[in-house]
Amino acid sequence: MKKKLKILMALSEVAPFAKTGGLADVGSALPKALKDDGHDIRVIMPQYRVINERKYVLRDVIRLQDISVQLGKKDITVNVKAAFIPNSKVQVYFIDYKPFFFREGLYIDPKTGKEFSDNADRFTLFAKGTLETLKKLQWQPDIIHCNDWQTGLIPLFLKTLYAEDQFYAKIRTVFTVHNFVYQGIFPSKCLSSFNLNDQFNAEDSGILQHGKCNFLQAGLSHADLLNTVSETYCREVQSSPEYGCGMESLLQKRKRDFFGIVNGLDESVWNPESDELIPKKYSAAEFEGKQEAKTALLEQLQLNTDSSIPLIGVVSRLTMQKGFDLICDVLDDLMKLDLSMIILGVGDKKYETFFKKAEKKYKSKFKFLPAFDEPLAHLISAGSDIFLMPSLQEPCGLTQLSSLKYGTVPIVHHTGGLADTITSFHPKKKSGNGFVFNEPTKQKMFGTIKEALKLYENTNLWNKLIQNGMKEDHSWKVSSNKYVQLYQKCILK
């Protein structure tokens, strides 16, 4: 029997407490899977204003009060509260320092739309506060699993500020980057808050890049092992500045320490066999309920109610990276075909404007919903026949996994996690779980959509394709086992 591990996951957001994106979902689902496997997994995050203390029963922890944290010349006192991730026994610690975290927004000021000017100090405090909390707890994890730039200073501080303290001597760090676009870049004056020796001001220390302080680079330089959220993305970010965003040479130097693990799907949330947000539950063995979801969706959105016509669904942030220029370029041609289409999401205003005009032009065939609507996202996953995901870059992606689970056939561009999870259907072999186009051009995407529509006419083959996807295991159990192997490798390093 393998040793059960002690793991602290450090994240800047965890669902359902505070969420801006997929990081929060990972921060909830991976710990639950590790706990189910018997590991002592705990989570730490800032306590933001948005967190509902009464709803989630946050409690003061007596020995975690009045923790002193040095931030430059300031001596700051923080408190730590605790709660559990709902429907689990995973304990979460919340670092409570109201001047930094008790405000509207997590990283961006909603009034200005810009990052908070003190983000460097906020997440320096979070990193130091995390390490000081462990000492107050007298709990020594085997691994601190850090996530994204907001936690990038934890590996740095362990190797510098806390290097001589025996309490931390055996703690190892894994640093996961969920998207290399976001790096936490700040003026070099923020170094004064680190309280490091002068030698760490040099460019080759792993902190500074082009004269600025880079929190992501600090984590990549000092963590014991690195990983990202798919094997293909792991290769991509080492290959070119387009993907690596300036980190590619560092990643190449550390390639023996750099791994890719695809995120899992939280099946306590995304599962047609138990989903309360769809009209009728269904499974791979009996998926009649899928047709009921489609009928309900068409009626709710007042689209063409002929349920025999294929329905394409899109649930996404509206950004160039997600491939929305491609969708805009082919929409008029798509609307000439025998299909209906739904897009749910918010983002760049130019796409919102474009799709609002398109909705007026193609009333009975096209619906655009500029919103973040969780119940509707579930209904679209269940009620659509095809899920379109033409991302130019996609570190991992979760919506293609939920579409597979709900028997909605994904059409994706071959990149990142999409390349690792979706394979093109082969009619003769009856293998594959979707449709993949290799070049991000409107011609390739449009041709692949037409290929899918042609197969849709063959009910037997289409049903086989649906079953292929629904029967696959993309749960967090699979991915969490790979993380355990990574942790064990890290401990032996």
C-alpha positions as MATLAB code, in Angstrom:
seq = 'MKKKLKILMALSEVAPFAKTGGLADVGSALPKALKDDGHDIRVIMPQYRVINERKYVLRDVIRLQDISVQLGKKDITVNVKAAFIPNSKVQVYFIDYKPFFFREGLYIDPKTGKEFSDNADRFTLFAKGTLETLKKLQWQPDIIHCNDWQTGLIPLFLKTLYAEDQFYAKIRTVFTVHNFVYQGIFPSKCLSSFNLNDQFNAEDSGILQHGKCNFLQAGLSHADLLNTVSETYCREVQSSPEYGCGMESLLQKRKRDFFGIVNGLDESVWNPESDELIPKKYSAAEFEGKQEAKTALLEQLQLNTDSSIPLIGVVSRLTMQKGFDLICDVLDDLMKLDLSMIILGVGDKKYETFFKKAEKKYKSKFKFLPAFDEPLAHLISAGSDIFLMPSLQEPCGLTQLSSLKYGTVPIVHHTGGLADTITSFHPKKKSGNGFVFNEPTKQKMFGTIKEALKLYENTNLWNKLIQNGMKEDHSWKVSSNKYVQLYQKCILK';
ca = [
       0.000    0.000    0.000;
       1.391    3.377   -1.044;
       2.017    5.995    1.599;
      -0.825    8.445    2.118;
       0.421   11.971    1.577;
      -0.027   15.282    3.352;
      -0.753   17.958    0.746;
      -1.533   21.650    0.972;
      -3.096   23.164   -2.142;
      -2.536   26.920   -2.386;
      -4.894   28.743   -4.751;
      -6.180   32.258   -5.274;
      -9.726   30.996   -5.896;
     -11.743   27.893   -5.020;
     -15.321   27.060   -6.026;
     -17.876   27.681   -4.679;
     -16.331   30.276   -2.339;
     -14.840   32.583   -5.002;
     -14.524   32.006   -8.732;
     -13.448   33.839  -11.883;
     -12.612   30.799  -14.031;
     -11.638   27.149  -14.311;
      -8.889   27.428  -11.684;
     -11.575   27.592   -8.990;
     -13.178   24.387  -10.281;
      -9.841   22.568  -10.124;
      -9.312   23.972   -6.622;
     -12.517   22.297   -5.508;
     -12.567   19.047   -7.488;
      -8.938   17.855   -7.249;
      -8.800   18.100   -3.421;
     -12.068   16.165   -3.139;
     -10.673   13.378   -5.341;
      -7.441   13.267   -3.303;
      -9.426   13.157   -0.052;
     -11.540   10.293   -1.395;
      -8.275    8.424   -2.024;
      -7.332    8.799    1.651;
      -4.763   11.615    1.479;
      -4.599   14.414    4.068;
      -5.368   17.254    1.658;
      -6.046   20.795    2.809;
      -6.569   24.013    0.858;
      -5.568   27.622    1.524;
      -6.859   30.785   -0.180;
      -7.464   34.476    0.600;
     -10.701   35.453    2.311;
     -12.388   37.804   -0.154;
     -15.437   39.936    0.519;
     -17.494   37.826   -1.918;
     -17.195   34.751    0.333;
     -20.415   34.197    2.258;
     -19.191   33.447    5.793;
     -22.604   32.405    7.112;
     -23.523   30.183    4.165;
     -20.207   28.298    4.208;
     -19.814   28.381    8.003;
     -16.387   29.996    8.262;
     -15.030   29.665   11.800;
     -12.192   31.319   13.654;
      -9.316   28.996   14.538;
      -7.933   29.992   17.946;
      -4.300   29.140   17.235;
      -4.451   30.853   13.836;
      -5.165   34.324   15.179;
      -2.753   37.271   15.122;
      -0.214   35.714   12.755;
       2.622   38.133   12.071;
       3.771   38.594    8.452;
       6.684   40.830    7.434;
       5.999   42.846    4.288;
       8.996   45.045    3.674;
       9.251   47.367    6.677;
       5.658   46.682    7.700;
       4.693   44.059   10.254;
       1.197   42.929    9.260;
      -1.125   40.830   11.419;
      -3.463   38.346    9.711;
      -6.085   35.938   11.000;
      -7.046   32.619    9.482;
     -10.521   31.092    9.369;
     -11.542   27.594    8.345;
     -14.444   25.846    6.617;
     -15.042   22.787    4.461;
     -15.592   22.522    0.726;
     -19.346   21.792    0.573;
     -20.289   18.108    0.517;
     -16.768   17.043    1.449;
     -14.354   16.710    4.361;
     -11.714   18.905    2.696;
     -10.699   21.694    5.069;
     -10.061   25.137    3.624;
      -8.075   27.863    5.393;
      -8.867   31.495    4.578;
      -6.228   34.180    5.101;
      -8.140   37.167    6.435;
      -6.559   40.591    5.965;
      -9.331   43.012    5.145;
      -7.253   45.941    3.785;
      -6.044   43.636    0.982;
      -8.836   41.156    0.338;
     -12.100   42.659    1.576;
     -13.011   44.547   -1.603;
     -15.085   44.093   -4.732;
     -13.349   41.830   -7.252;
     -10.582   39.267   -6.805;
      -7.788   40.636   -8.998;
      -9.446   43.388  -11.034;
     -11.132   46.547   -9.778;
     -14.663   46.424  -11.265;
     -14.812   50.240  -11.233;
     -11.780   50.670  -13.493;
     -11.555   47.283  -15.231;
      -7.841   47.248  -14.368;
      -5.801   45.114  -12.006;
      -5.560   46.348   -8.431;
      -2.422   48.458   -8.104;
      -1.373   46.586   -4.946;
      -1.719   43.033   -6.356;
       1.994   42.423   -5.835;
       1.727   43.147   -2.105;
      -1.568   41.269   -1.807;
      -0.147   38.008   -3.124;
       3.226   38.450   -1.451;
       1.255   38.569    1.794;
      -0.720   35.499    0.725;
       2.489   33.528    0.029;
       4.143   34.467    3.324;
       0.874   34.060    5.213;
       0.493   30.533    3.832;
       3.904   29.485    5.140;
       3.423   31.175    8.514;
       0.019   29.469    8.878;
       1.650   26.042    8.521;
       4.031   26.800   11.367;
       1.191   27.997   13.619;
      -0.708   24.795   12.792;
       2.410   22.702   13.395;
       1.366   20.767   10.298;
       4.143   19.843    7.878;
       2.806   18.769    4.480;
       4.890   16.584    2.189;
       3.877   18.798   -0.721;
       2.654   22.351   -1.201;
       0.835   22.328   -4.528;
       0.970   25.911   -5.830;
      -1.244   27.170   -8.668;
      -0.608   30.083  -11.042;
       1.265   33.335  -10.497;
      -0.648   34.279   -7.349;
       1.210   31.483   -5.511;
       4.503   31.698   -7.428;
       6.381   33.233   -4.494;
       5.789   30.242   -2.183;
       8.536   28.081   -3.791;
      10.848   31.123   -3.868;
      10.373   31.908   -0.174;
      10.861   28.263    0.835;
      14.234   28.248   -0.956;
      15.319   31.638    0.463;
      13.592   33.233    3.468;
      12.719   29.899    5.100;
      15.721   27.873    3.889;
      17.384   27.735    7.323;
      14.204   26.874    9.243;
      14.088   23.123    9.923;
      10.281   23.172   10.128;
      10.141   23.624    6.346;
      13.169   21.498    5.432;
      11.307   18.472    4.059;
       8.448   20.317    2.321;
       8.543   20.025   -1.486;
       6.662   22.158   -4.021;
       4.750   21.385   -7.206;
       3.849   24.440   -9.289;
       0.952   24.127  -11.743;
       0.413   26.756  -14.432;
      -3.118   26.742  -15.799;
      -2.463   29.388  -18.480;
       0.901   30.967  -19.327;
      -0.763   34.175  -20.536;
      -1.251   35.348  -16.930;
       2.097   35.938  -15.215;
       1.819   38.540  -12.435;
       4.277   41.147  -13.733;
       4.990   44.147  -11.488;
       7.537   46.984  -11.121;
      10.808   45.842   -9.532;
      10.143   48.007   -6.461;
       7.826   45.235   -5.232;
      10.984   43.268   -4.325;
      11.275   45.398   -1.190;
       8.207   43.586    0.200;
       9.921   40.202   -0.212;
      12.579   40.921    2.469;
      15.179   38.973    0.473;
      18.923   39.546    0.420;
      20.280   41.888   -2.257;
      21.673   38.992   -4.310;
      18.130   38.073   -5.384;
      17.708   41.317   -7.308;
      19.766   39.960  -10.210;
      18.118   38.943  -13.484;
      19.367   35.360  -13.151;
      17.693   34.873   -9.764;
      14.460   33.797  -11.449;
      12.475   36.747  -10.141;
      13.210   39.561  -12.570;
      12.430   39.555  -16.270;
      13.326   42.619  -18.369;
      13.696   44.650  -15.185;
      10.269   43.715  -13.828;
       9.233   41.287  -11.137;
       7.535   38.187  -12.576;
       5.678   36.039  -10.013;
       5.092   33.208  -12.493;
       8.779   33.044  -13.351;
       9.645   32.956   -9.636;
       7.502   29.846   -9.236;
       8.860   28.186  -12.379;
      12.451   28.859  -11.268;
      12.185   27.643   -7.678;
       9.498   24.912   -7.464;
      10.799   21.339   -7.235;
       8.527   20.089  -10.026;
       6.416   21.934  -12.597;
       3.338   20.946  -14.469;
       0.570   22.264  -16.635;
      -2.895   21.071  -17.519;
      -2.342   18.866  -20.571;
       0.513   16.981  -22.216;
       0.158   18.797  -25.536;
       0.095   22.230  -23.877;
       3.227   21.173  -21.962;
       4.976   20.669  -25.311;
       3.468   23.786  -26.889;
       4.644   26.205  -24.183;
       8.222   24.996  -24.636;
       8.062   25.369  -28.410;
       7.380   29.038  -29.128;
       6.736   32.502  -27.632;
       3.171   32.278  -28.994;
       2.409   29.635  -26.363;
       5.145   30.088  -23.748;
       4.685   33.871  -23.502;
       8.386   34.432  -22.756;
       8.813   31.414  -20.454;
       9.767   28.910  -23.185;
      13.583   28.985  -22.677;
      13.204   28.537  -18.895;
      10.790   25.651  -19.481;
      13.210   24.018  -21.915;
      15.949   24.229  -19.260;
      13.616   22.550  -16.773;
      11.994   20.093  -19.201;
      12.984   17.081  -17.051;
      11.020   18.615  -14.191;
       8.020   19.687  -16.313;
       4.927   17.507  -16.826;
       1.420   17.703  -18.269;
      -1.709   16.281  -16.608;
      -5.150   16.852  -18.116;
      -7.737   18.236  -15.701;
     -10.626   16.011  -14.754;
     -14.360   16.585  -14.833;
     -16.151   17.071  -11.520;
     -18.836   14.430  -11.906;
     -20.626   15.561   -8.769;
     -21.536   18.632  -10.871;
     -21.425   17.393  -14.480;
     -23.231   14.077  -14.861;
     -26.478   13.481  -16.801;
     -27.267   10.549  -14.524;
     -27.636   12.836  -11.498;
     -28.033   16.367  -12.915;
     -30.993   18.214  -11.373;
     -30.678   21.046  -13.936;
     -31.897   18.978  -16.898;
     -35.489   17.783  -17.537;
     -34.763   14.048  -17.386;
     -31.681   12.126  -16.287;
     -30.026    9.780  -18.797;
     -26.962    7.582  -19.353;
     -24.853    6.022  -22.129;
     -27.080    2.919  -21.979;
     -30.334    4.897  -22.145;
     -30.047    8.400  -23.545;
     -33.671    9.155  -24.431;
     -33.512   11.936  -21.828;
     -31.144   13.790  -24.129;
     -33.948   14.303  -26.618;
     -36.148   15.767  -23.867;
     -33.360   18.203  -22.981;
     -33.133   19.281  -26.623;
     -36.885   19.857  -26.881;
     -36.887   21.857  -23.637;
     -33.915   23.944  -24.793;
     -35.449   24.769  -28.168;
     -38.734   25.760  -26.550;
     -37.061   27.854  -23.832;
     -35.020   29.802  -26.396;
     -37.824   29.971  -28.990;
     -35.698   28.396  -31.714;
     -36.860   26.182  -34.571;
     -38.642   23.462  -32.601;
     -38.023   20.695  -35.167;
     -35.842   18.541  -32.946;
     -34.643   16.413  -35.876;
     -32.516   19.350  -37.094;
     -28.982   19.303  -35.630;
     -28.321   21.840  -32.891;
     -24.835   23.309  -32.336;
     -24.034   24.671  -28.876;
     -21.216   26.982  -27.739;
     -20.534   27.868  -24.083;
     -17.448   30.016  -23.675;
     -15.795   33.312  -22.847;
     -15.950   35.446  -25.981;
     -12.276   36.024  -26.792;
     -10.021   35.721  -29.817;
      -8.103   32.912  -28.079;
     -11.316   30.861  -27.985;
     -11.603   31.006  -31.794;
     -14.510   33.429  -32.108;
     -13.087   35.130  -35.196;
     -13.483   31.774  -36.952;
     -17.107   31.485  -35.829;
     -17.858   35.046  -36.993;
     -16.229   34.354  -40.371;
     -18.379   31.276  -41.111;
     -21.663   32.206  -39.433;
     -23.446   33.367  -42.607;
     -22.428   30.141  -44.366;
     -23.512   28.060  -41.362;
     -26.931   29.687  -41.368;
     -27.462   28.478  -44.961;
     -27.255   24.890  -43.687;
     -30.043   22.872  -42.089;
     -29.132   23.490  -38.417;
     -29.748   25.674  -35.380;
     -27.125   27.280  -33.143;
     -26.838   28.670  -29.610;
     -23.982   30.703  -28.138;
     -23.822   31.386  -24.375;
     -21.096   33.599  -22.967;
     -19.713   37.045  -22.219;
     -16.461   38.707  -23.230;
     -15.139   41.050  -25.888;
     -17.773   43.600  -26.880;
     -17.034   43.241  -30.614;
     -18.231   39.623  -30.508;
     -21.274   40.472  -28.403;
     -22.247   43.192  -30.923;
     -21.706   40.827  -33.869;
     -23.808   38.012  -32.394;
     -26.641   40.358  -31.343;
     -26.942   41.523  -34.948;
     -26.780   37.929  -36.179;
     -29.592   36.941  -33.809;
     -31.891   39.551  -35.363;
     -30.945   38.367  -38.850;
     -31.436   34.634  -38.156;
     -34.202   34.692  -35.538;
     -35.501   31.133  -35.857;
     -32.057   29.504  -36.223;
     -29.580   31.416  -34.046;
     -29.670   32.473  -30.406;
     -27.072   34.510  -28.521;
     -27.198   34.810  -24.725;
     -24.633   37.292  -23.329;
     -24.577   35.876  -19.800;
     -22.912   33.504  -17.383;
     -25.793   31.143  -16.646;
     -24.913   27.828  -14.965;
     -28.352   26.142  -15.311;
     -28.520   27.099  -18.994;
     -24.952   25.837  -19.542;
     -26.096   22.435  -18.253;
     -29.149   22.455  -20.508;
     -27.036   23.383  -23.556;
     -24.568   20.585  -22.727;
     -27.437   18.096  -22.580;
     -29.697   19.471  -25.315;
     -27.215   20.219  -28.108;
     -26.161   17.625  -30.651;
     -22.779   19.205  -31.383;
     -20.484   21.268  -29.183;
     -18.223   23.685  -31.076;
     -14.882   24.597  -29.468;
     -12.479   26.095  -32.048;
      -9.934   27.517  -29.575;
      -6.680   28.794  -31.073;
      -5.044   27.842  -27.749;
      -6.583   25.778  -24.961;
      -4.355   24.718  -22.041;
      -6.855   22.050  -21.029;
     -10.514   22.878  -21.501;
     -13.357   21.420  -19.472;
     -16.389   22.076  -21.640;
     -15.321   19.461  -24.208;
     -15.209   16.949  -21.330;
     -18.670   17.877  -20.076;
     -20.016   17.685  -23.634;
     -18.660   14.128  -23.953;
     -20.286   13.187  -20.663;
     -23.654   14.512  -21.887;
     -23.449   12.827  -25.301;
     -22.913   16.084  -27.183;
     -20.323   15.544  -29.920;
     -17.386   17.986  -29.748;
     -15.827   19.685  -32.772;
     -12.440   21.080  -31.733;
      -9.202   22.558  -33.032;
      -6.168   20.316  -32.444;
      -4.424   22.221  -29.637;
      -3.564   21.801  -25.949;
      -5.987   19.738  -23.919;
      -8.382   19.460  -26.857;
      -5.754   17.458  -28.741;
      -5.288   15.197  -25.705;
      -8.969   14.436  -25.133;
     -10.744   14.478  -28.532;
     -10.070   12.099  -31.431;
     -11.831   12.140  -34.803;
     -14.508    9.515  -35.356;
     -13.606    6.741  -37.801;
     -16.852    5.391  -39.352;
     -15.419    2.013  -40.394;
     -13.628    1.306  -37.126;
     -16.374    3.097  -35.154;
     -13.628    4.599  -32.990;
     -13.137    8.182  -31.826;
     -15.249   10.589  -29.779;
     -15.627   13.749  -31.891;
     -14.273   15.750  -34.810;
     -10.897   17.516  -34.974;
      -9.519   20.074  -37.439;
      -5.758   20.569  -37.497;
      -5.443   24.125  -38.792;
      -7.297   27.091  -37.207;
      -8.800   28.368  -40.468;
     -12.420   29.050  -41.318;
     -12.194   26.637  -44.254;
     -10.976   23.727  -42.095;
     -13.528   24.427  -39.374;
     -16.432   24.782  -41.805;
     -15.423   21.578  -43.602;
     -15.287   19.679  -40.319;
     -18.731   20.963  -39.286;
     -20.157   19.755  -42.621;
     -18.472   16.378  -42.059;
     -20.177   16.109  -38.666;
     -23.560   17.103  -40.113;
     -23.247   14.373  -42.752;
     -22.575   11.734  -40.086;
     -25.534   13.069  -38.056;
     -27.812   11.780  -40.847;
     -26.708    8.215  -40.045;
     -28.511    7.578  -36.763;
     -26.729    4.324  -35.934;
     -23.229    5.728  -36.424;
     -24.144    8.964  -34.608;
     -25.478    7.031  -31.627;
     -22.278    4.953  -31.574;
     -20.249    8.180  -31.553;
     -22.346    9.518  -28.652;
     -21.828    6.308  -26.671;
     -18.068    6.344  -27.290;
     -17.796    9.732  -25.610;
     -20.202    9.014  -22.763;
     -18.432    5.778  -21.795;
     -14.991    7.383  -21.464;
     -13.666    8.147  -17.987;
     -12.544   11.765  -17.717;
     -13.252   11.976  -13.997;
     -10.907   13.550  -11.480;
     -10.148   10.070  -10.135;
      -8.003    9.391  -13.207;
      -6.235   12.767  -13.088;
      -5.794   12.779   -9.297;
      -3.956    9.440   -9.502;
      -1.503   11.075  -11.902;
      -1.044   13.969   -9.467;
      -0.282   11.506   -6.667;
       2.428    9.961   -8.877;
       3.795   13.483   -9.484;
       3.812   14.237   -5.747;
       5.650   10.976   -5.036;
       8.214   11.793   -7.715;
       8.636   15.236   -6.127;
       9.254   13.808   -2.651;
      11.993   11.544   -4.038;
      13.638   14.370   -5.977;
];
